[in-house]
Amino acid sequence: DVCSSDLVPVVEVKPQDLALVFEYPAQVSGFKEVEIRARVSGILEKRQFEEGGRVKQGQSLYALDNAPYVTALLKAQADEKAETVRVAQAERDFKRIEPLQESKAVSQAEIDKARSGLDVARANLAVAQAKVKEAQLSLAYAKVESPVTGIASRSLKSEGSLISGPQDLLTTVTQVDKVYANFGIPEADHQRLRAGQADGSL
């Protein structure tokens, strides 16, 4: 009698494609490394992140002394208000003198002077409004924010340091939601791949 344990299974051999695997050491690097710099100058009052920690896009990383920028904004707003009053006065003067033109009660030179005064007042108001926007931007820039989400590096400036503006690098933030794996392929493997593709085995 033949025991079932004496039976040898038969396996049919068939050709099939197999994956060719190469393994190489690689160095992982962040998808993007962003330099963090202040857009305005000032004394660094506070670092607001943990070195080596994760930061979010829009998060404030540093706070500069904003007192000079608050003062500049208040002055710009006061100048804007004064120019608004001058425009209103110039408009009243022009509206008062304009109807007198038809009756020849005023000269053309007076009309031209009133119109020019109104144009100048409006131009000065536009300049004052632009200075208000500039002061608002400078005040906002006293907070140095991260433009991306990622890992913050070591802080290169400490509290109390004078920051001169964009020329001073404060830290870097590296995006790690995507990464690069940098590696090299040896020439011998290159040749093996080329030879295999040439003879059809790969």
Order of alpha helices (4+ residues) and beta strands (2+ residues): beta-beta-beta-beta-alpha-alpha-beta-beta-beta-beta-alpha
